[in-house]
Amino acid sequence: MNYNIKLKNAPDKSVLLDEKGYEAISSDKHLSDIKFMKNLRLNAQGYAIYMHGKSIGNNKHIFETILIQRWLAAKFMPEAQQGLKFHVYFINGNRLDCRLGNLECATIGNKIPGVHLKKIKRNKNIVKELTAGENLNELAEIYDLSIETIRNIAIRSGIDKKFLKQKNKQFEKRNKEIIEQLMSGKTVKELSGIYKLDDERIRQIAKKAGIDYKKRHKQLRYEAELPKLIAKAKEINRQLTIPIFYELGITYPPLIKYYQQELEKLGFKKINTKKGNRFTNEEMLEDLKALAHQSGKTPGIKDIIRHCRHSYATYRKYFGTLINAQRAAGLIPNKRGGHNKGLRKYTQEQLLAYLKELATRKNRTPNSKDIKEDGKISLGTLIRYFGSTTQARIQAGLKPRYRSKQDKLKQ
């Protein structure tokens, strides 16, 4: 049984141990105390190592360093137990494979047969994989060797050069098909399933060919939306504007620009608006009318800020003032003063009818508090129209609740 121990600084890599080595490490008291297996790291040379520093004062530290393959060699191999300096070698070349069967130990100065043995095994594996159908490029990446080295190993092992060329041609043809399908819209995931390759291998093939398949896929998605937009442009018989794009769920400015350019090529001319204006006057007024219909009144500044997709400043930019925009939309401006001087929101008849209706509801003459609580008409409005609230009540045919000295003198 084999065990994989994850490395602390490289979670994607692990040390491979056999049952004998794993039990020896687990049962060692010192290694258990320092939590050896939980604190294994990958060093710059690719070995699994334990390092721990301890301060002894005066800015001095003691470091404990344990290489896992050397600890195993010292525990189980006679060459390492002679008290001489020794080296530990990995038969298959993998420095994280610390199974006892993969470790070979020799004292310094002695011949190390395992070094030659591991190369022979590696070369046999390369030849075996080549004859099974692997590509030279892929084997070079797997074994971290140059393509020329792989080719020389194959030739020395008796593989014909013509066979290698044929293999390369087959893989070149496959790579060409992958590139064509990537550019036609197939995803990396789909191609990895078809050709039984890793996603990363498909990306490497694309990178080597120098193609930007992501950009191409984006362009294909854009082109897929184009027929729908052409149908919409034909329906309204003009170029599509930004509000229409927003309604269709397209809000990315460069994409809107791309679609407008494509529609221009098909004969839908660009709508001329004022320089720097994104919307036409008609669109601005339509939005104002829609907001008025929704709220049941002429929209003011606060309504536009809270509920309209255009800002108050945009209406001022297009029409000079908000009142001009309200008039252009066929709405009654809701502010007095300035350009709207002399216009009033209510007639006197409407105000008198309101006071009579409020008196009916209250079953008495309404006072100032009643008018305030009702909130439909302000006291200031009644004063502007009639001079005072008492005069408004008198004109409405109601008995005044309180009469000032001025009203008494008038009577």
C-alpha positions as CSV (number, residue, x, y, z in Angstrom):
1,M,0.0,0.0,0.0
2,N,1.3,3.4,-0.9
3,Y,0.7,6.8,0.9
4,N,0.7,10.3,-0.6
5,I,1.8,13.0,1.9
6,K,0.9,16.6,0.7
7,L,3.6,19.3,0.8
8,K,2.9,22.4,2.8
9,N,4.1,24.9,0.2
10,A,2.9,22.9,-2.9
11,P,-0.6,21.5,-2.3
12,D,-0.7,20.1,-5.8
13,K,2.4,17.9,-5.2
14,S,2.9,15.0,-2.7
15,V,5.6,12.6,-1.5
16,L,5.0,9.0,-2.3
17,L,5.8,6.5,0.6
18,D,5.4,2.7,0.8
19,E,3.8,1.1,3.9
20,K,7.2,0.3,5.5
21,G,8.5,3.8,5.2
22,Y,5.2,5.4,6.3
23,E,5.0,3.2,9.5
24,A,8.7,4.0,10.4
25,I,8.1,7.7,10.2
26,S,4.7,7.5,12.1
27,S,6.2,5.5,14.9
28,D,9.3,7.7,15.4
29,K,8.8,9.7,18.6
30,H,10.9,12.7,17.6
31,L,9.3,13.0,14.1
32,S,5.8,12.8,15.7
33,D,6.7,15.5,18.2
34,I,7.8,17.9,15.5
35,K,4.8,17.0,13.3
36,F,7.2,15.9,10.5
37,M,4.7,14.8,7.9
38,K,2.5,17.9,8.4
39,N,5.4,20.3,7.8
40,L,7.1,18.8,4.8
41,R,8.0,21.3,2.1
42,L,9.3,21.3,-1.4
43,N,12.8,22.9,-1.7
44,A,14.3,24.6,-4.7
45,Q,16.0,21.3,-5.8
46,G,12.7,19.4,-5.9
47,Y,13.3,17.4,-2.7
48,A,10.8,17.0,0.2
49,I,12.4,18.6,3.3
50,Y,11.5,19.5,6.9
51,M,13.1,22.7,8.2
52,H,12.5,24.4,11.6
53,G,14.4,27.3,13.2
54,K,14.6,28.0,16.9
55,S,16.0,31.2,18.6
56,I,18.7,30.7,21.3
57,G,19.1,34.4,22.1
58,N,21.5,37.1,20.9
59,N,20.0,37.0,17.4
60,K,21.2,33.4,17.0
61,H,19.1,30.5,15.7
62,I,19.4,26.8,15.5
63,F,18.0,25.1,12.4
64,E,16.9,21.5,12.2
65,T,16.8,20.2,8.6
66,I,15.7,16.7,7.6
67,L,15.6,15.3,4.0
68,I,13.0,12.5,4.0
69,Q,15.0,10.3,1.6
70,R,18.2,10.6,3.7
71,W,16.2,9.7,6.9
72,L,14.8,6.6,5.2
73,A,18.2,5.6,3.9
74,A,19.8,5.9,7.3
75,K,17.0,3.8,8.8
76,F,16.9,1.0,6.3
77,M,20.0,0.9,4.1
78,P,23.3,-0.7,5.2
79,E,25.4,1.6,3.1
80,A,24.1,4.6,5.1
81,Q,24.7,2.9,8.4
82,Q,28.5,2.6,8.1
83,G,29.1,6.1,9.5
84,L,30.5,7.3,6.1
85,K,29.2,10.1,3.9
86,F,26.6,8.8,1.5
87,H,24.4,9.9,-1.4
88,V,20.8,8.8,-2.0
89,Y,19.6,8.4,-5.6
90,F,16.1,7.9,-7.1
91,I,15.9,5.1,-9.6
92,N,13.0,6.5,-11.7
93,G,14.3,10.0,-11.4
94,N,11.3,11.3,-9.5
95,R,12.6,13.1,-6.4
96,L,9.2,12.8,-4.6
97,D,9.0,9.1,-5.0
98,C,10.5,8.0,-1.7
99,R,9.4,4.4,-1.7
100,L,12.2,2.2,-0.4
101,G,12.3,0.2,-3.7
102,N,13.0,3.5,-5.6
103,L,15.8,4.6,-3.3
104,E,19.5,3.6,-3.9
105,C,22.3,4.5,-1.5
106,A,26.1,4.6,-2.0
107,T,29.0,6.0,-0.1
108,I,30.9,8.8,-1.8
109,G,33.5,7.5,-4.2
110,N,31.8,4.2,-5.0
111,K,30.1,3.4,-8.3
112,I,26.4,4.1,-8.3
113,P,24.7,1.6,-10.7
114,G,21.3,3.0,-10.0
115,V,22.1,6.3,-11.9
116,H,22.7,4.3,-15.2
117,L,19.8,2.0,-14.4
118,K,17.3,4.8,-14.1
119,K,18.3,6.2,-17.5
120,I,17.9,2.8,-19.1
121,K,14.4,2.5,-17.6
122,R,13.5,6.0,-18.7
123,N,14.7,5.3,-22.2
124,K,12.7,2.1,-22.4
125,N,9.6,3.9,-21.3
126,I,10.1,6.6,-23.9
127,V,10.5,4.0,-26.7
128,K,7.5,2.1,-25.4
129,E,5.3,5.2,-25.4
130,L,6.6,6.3,-28.9
131,T,5.6,2.9,-30.4
132,A,2.2,3.2,-28.6
133,G,1.5,6.4,-30.4
134,E,2.8,9.3,-28.3
135,N,4.2,12.4,-30.0
136,L,7.8,13.6,-29.7
137,N,6.7,17.0,-28.5
138,E,4.5,15.5,-25.8
139,L,7.2,13.1,-24.6
140,A,9.7,16.0,-24.4
141,E,7.3,17.9,-22.1
142,I,6.6,14.8,-19.9
143,Y,10.3,13.9,-19.4
144,D,11.6,17.4,-19.4
145,L,14.0,16.7,-22.4
146,S,14.6,18.3,-25.7
147,I,12.9,16.9,-28.9
148,E,16.3,16.2,-30.3
149,T,17.2,14.0,-27.2
150,I,13.9,12.1,-27.5
151,R,14.6,11.5,-31.3
152,N,18.2,10.3,-30.5
153,I,16.9,7.9,-27.9
154,A,14.4,6.5,-30.3
155,I,17.0,6.1,-33.1
156,R,19.5,4.4,-30.8
157,S,16.8,2.0,-29.8
158,G,16.2,0.9,-33.4
159,I,13.1,3.0,-34.3
160,D,13.2,4.0,-38.0
161,K,13.5,7.7,-38.8
162,K,10.6,7.3,-41.3
163,F,8.4,6.0,-38.6
164,L,9.2,9.1,-36.5
165,K,8.4,11.4,-39.4
166,Q,5.2,9.6,-40.0
167,K,4.2,9.9,-36.4
168,N,5.0,13.7,-36.4
169,K,2.9,14.1,-39.5
170,Q,-0.1,12.4,-37.9
171,F,0.2,14.7,-34.9
172,E,0.6,17.7,-37.0
173,K,-2.6,16.8,-38.9
174,R,-4.4,16.3,-35.5
175,N,-3.1,19.7,-34.2
176,K,-4.3,21.4,-37.4
177,E,-7.8,19.9,-36.9
178,I,-7.9,21.1,-33.3
179,I,-6.9,24.6,-34.3
180,E,-9.6,24.7,-37.1
181,Q,-12.3,23.5,-34.7
182,L,-11.2,26.0,-32.0
183,M,-11.6,28.8,-34.6
184,S,-15.0,27.5,-35.6
185,G,-16.3,27.8,-32.1
186,K,-15.6,24.5,-30.4
187,T,-14.6,24.9,-26.7
188,V,-11.4,23.5,-25.1
189,K,-13.6,21.1,-23.0
190,E,-15.3,19.7,-26.0
191,L,-12.1,19.1,-27.9
192,S,-10.3,17.5,-24.9
193,G,-13.2,15.0,-24.9
194,I,-13.0,14.3,-28.6
195,Y,-9.3,13.9,-28.8
196,K,-8.8,12.4,-25.3
197,L,-6.3,15.1,-24.3
198,D,-6.0,17.3,-21.2
199,D,-7.5,20.9,-21.4
200,E,-4.0,22.2,-20.8
201,R,-2.7,20.3,-23.8
202,I,-5.3,21.9,-26.1
203,R,-4.3,25.3,-24.8
204,Q,-0.7,24.6,-25.5
205,I,-1.5,23.6,-29.1
206,A,-3.4,26.8,-29.6
207,K,-0.6,28.9,-28.0
208,K,2.0,27.2,-30.2
209,A,-0.1,28.0,-33.3
210,G,-0.3,31.6,-32.2
211,I,-4.1,31.8,-32.3
212,D,-6.4,33.8,-30.0
213,Y,-9.3,31.4,-29.8
214,K,-11.0,33.3,-26.9
215,K,-11.3,36.5,-29.0
216,R,-12.7,34.4,-31.9
217,H,-15.3,32.8,-29.6
218,K,-16.3,36.2,-28.4
219,Q,-16.7,37.4,-32.0
220,L,-18.8,34.3,-32.9
221,R,-21.1,35.1,-29.9
222,Y,-21.5,38.7,-31.2
223,E,-22.3,37.5,-34.7
224,A,-24.9,35.1,-33.3
225,E,-26.9,38.1,-31.9
226,L,-26.7,40.0,-35.2
227,P,-29.7,38.5,-37.0
228,K,-32.0,39.4,-34.1
229,L,-30.8,43.0,-34.3
230,I,-31.2,43.2,-38.1
231,A,-34.8,42.0,-37.7
232,K,-35.4,44.7,-35.1
233,A,-33.9,47.4,-37.3
234,K,-36.1,46.3,-40.2
235,E,-39.1,46.4,-38.0
236,I,-38.6,50.0,-37.0
237,N,-37.0,50.9,-40.4
238,R,-34.0,52.7,-38.9
239,Q,-30.7,52.4,-37.1
240,L,-30.9,51.1,-33.5
241,T,-30.3,53.6,-30.7
242,I,-28.8,53.1,-27.3
243,P,-32.2,52.8,-25.5
244,I,-33.2,50.0,-27.8
245,F,-30.0,48.2,-27.1
246,Y,-30.6,48.6,-23.4
247,E,-34.1,47.1,-23.8
248,L,-32.5,44.1,-25.6
249,G,-30.1,43.6,-22.7
250,I,-27.0,44.9,-24.5
251,T,-25.3,47.5,-22.4
252,Y,-21.5,47.1,-23.2
253,P,-20.6,50.3,-25.1
254,P,-17.9,48.7,-27.4
255,L,-20.4,46.0,-28.3
256,I,-23.1,48.6,-29.1
257,K,-20.7,50.4,-31.3
258,Y,-19.8,47.2,-33.1
259,Y,-23.4,46.4,-33.8
260,Q,-24.2,49.9,-35.0
261,Q,-21.2,49.7,-37.5
262,E,-22.5,46.3,-38.8
263,L,-26.0,47.7,-39.2
264,E,-24.6,50.8,-41.1
265,K,-22.9,48.4,-43.5
266,L,-26.3,46.9,-44.2
267,G,-27.8,50.3,-45.1
268,F,-29.2,51.4,-41.7
269,K,-27.8,55.0,-41.5
270,K,-26.7,56.5,-38.2
271,I,-29.3,58.8,-36.6
272,N,-27.9,62.4,-36.5
273,T,-28.1,63.7,-33.0
274,K,-26.5,66.8,-31.5
275,K,-22.7,66.6,-31.1
276,G,-22.0,64.6,-28.0
277,N,-25.6,63.5,-27.4
278,R,-26.3,59.8,-26.9
279,F,-30.1,60.1,-27.2
280,T,-32.5,61.8,-29.6
281,N,-34.9,64.5,-28.3
282,E,-37.9,62.2,-29.1
283,E,-36.4,59.4,-26.9
284,M,-35.9,61.8,-24.0
285,L,-39.5,63.1,-24.2
286,E,-40.9,59.5,-24.5
287,D,-39.2,58.6,-21.3
288,L,-40.6,61.7,-19.6
289,K,-44.1,60.9,-20.7
290,A,-43.8,57.3,-19.5
291,L,-42.6,58.5,-16.1
292,A,-45.6,61.0,-15.9
293,H,-48.0,58.2,-16.8
294,Q,-46.5,55.9,-14.2
295,S,-46.5,58.5,-11.4
296,G,-49.8,60.1,-12.3
297,K,-48.3,63.6,-12.3
298,T,-45.8,65.8,-14.1
299,P,-42.4,64.5,-13.0
300,G,-40.2,66.9,-11.0
301,I,-36.5,67.0,-10.3
302,K,-36.8,64.4,-7.5
303,D,-38.9,62.0,-9.6
304,I,-36.3,62.2,-12.4
305,I,-33.4,61.6,-10.1
306,R,-35.1,58.6,-8.4
307,H,-37.0,56.9,-11.3
308,C,-35.8,58.1,-14.7
309,R,-32.8,56.6,-16.5
310,H,-31.8,60.1,-17.7
311,S,-30.5,62.6,-15.2
312,Y,-31.9,66.1,-14.6
313,A,-28.6,67.5,-16.0
314,T,-29.2,65.6,-19.3
315,Y,-32.7,67.2,-19.7
316,R,-31.1,70.6,-19.1
317,K,-28.4,69.9,-21.6
318,Y,-31.0,68.9,-24.3
319,F,-33.8,71.4,-23.6
320,G,-32.2,74.2,-21.6
321,T,-34.5,73.8,-18.6
322,L,-36.7,71.0,-17.2
323,I,-39.8,73.2,-17.8
324,N,-39.0,73.4,-21.5
325,A,-38.8,69.5,-21.5
326,Q,-42.1,69.2,-19.7
327,R,-43.8,71.6,-22.2
328,A,-42.2,69.8,-25.2
329,A,-43.6,66.5,-23.8
330,G,-47.1,68.0,-23.6
331,L,-47.1,68.1,-19.8
332,I,-48.2,70.9,-17.5
333,P,-45.1,72.3,-15.8
334,N,-45.3,71.9,-12.0
335,K,-43.3,74.9,-10.9
336,R,-44.0,78.6,-10.9
337,G,-41.5,81.4,-11.6
338,G,-39.0,81.9,-14.3
339,H,-40.3,80.8,-17.7
340,N,-43.4,79.5,-16.1
341,K,-44.4,82.7,-14.4
342,G,-48.2,83.3,-14.5
343,L,-49.1,79.6,-14.9
344,R,-50.8,78.0,-12.0
345,K,-51.3,74.3,-11.2
346,Y,-54.9,74.7,-10.0
347,T,-58.0,76.8,-10.8
348,Q,-59.9,78.6,-8.1
349,E,-62.9,76.3,-8.8
350,Q,-60.8,73.2,-8.2
351,L,-59.6,74.5,-4.8
352,L,-63.1,75.5,-3.7
353,A,-64.4,72.1,-4.7
354,Y,-61.6,70.5,-2.7
355,L,-62.6,72.5,0.4
356,K,-66.2,71.5,0.1
357,E,-65.3,67.9,-0.3
358,L,-63.0,68.0,2.7
359,A,-65.8,69.7,4.8
360,T,-68.2,66.8,3.7
361,R,-65.7,64.2,4.9
362,K,-65.1,66.0,8.2
363,N,-68.7,67.0,8.7
364,R,-67.6,70.5,9.7
365,T,-65.6,73.4,8.3
366,P,-62.0,72.2,7.9
367,N,-59.3,74.0,9.9
368,S,-55.7,74.5,9.0
369,K,-54.7,71.3,10.8
370,D,-57.2,69.3,8.7
371,I,-55.8,70.7,5.4
372,K,-52.2,69.9,6.5
373,E,-53.1,66.3,7.5
374,D,-55.0,65.7,4.3
375,G,-51.9,66.8,2.3
376,K,-53.5,67.2,-1.1
377,I,-53.4,71.0,-1.1
378,S,-51.0,73.1,0.9
379,L,-52.0,76.1,3.0
380,G,-49.6,78.3,1.0
381,T,-51.6,77.5,-2.2
382,L,-54.9,78.6,-0.6
383,I,-53.2,81.8,0.6
384,R,-51.7,82.5,-2.8
385,Y,-55.1,82.1,-4.5
386,F,-57.4,83.7,-2.0
387,G,-55.3,85.9,0.3
388,S,-56.1,83.8,3.4
389,T,-57.6,80.5,4.3
390,T,-60.6,82.3,5.9
391,Q,-61.4,83.9,2.5
392,A,-61.0,80.6,0.8
393,R,-63.6,79.1,3.2
394,I,-66.0,82.0,2.8
395,Q,-65.8,81.7,-1.1
396,A,-66.5,77.9,-0.7
397,G,-69.7,78.8,1.2
398,L,-68.4,77.4,4.5
399,K,-68.7,79.1,7.8
400,P,-65.3,80.5,8.8
401,R,-63.8,79.1,12.0
402,Y,-61.9,82.2,12.8
403,R,-62.0,85.8,11.4
404,S,-59.1,88.2,11.6
405,K,-59.6,91.9,12.3
406,Q,-59.0,92.6,8.7
407,D,-61.8,90.2,7.6
408,K,-64.2,91.8,10.2
409,L,-63.5,95.3,8.8
410,K,-64.2,94.1,5.2
411,Q,-67.6,92.8,6.4
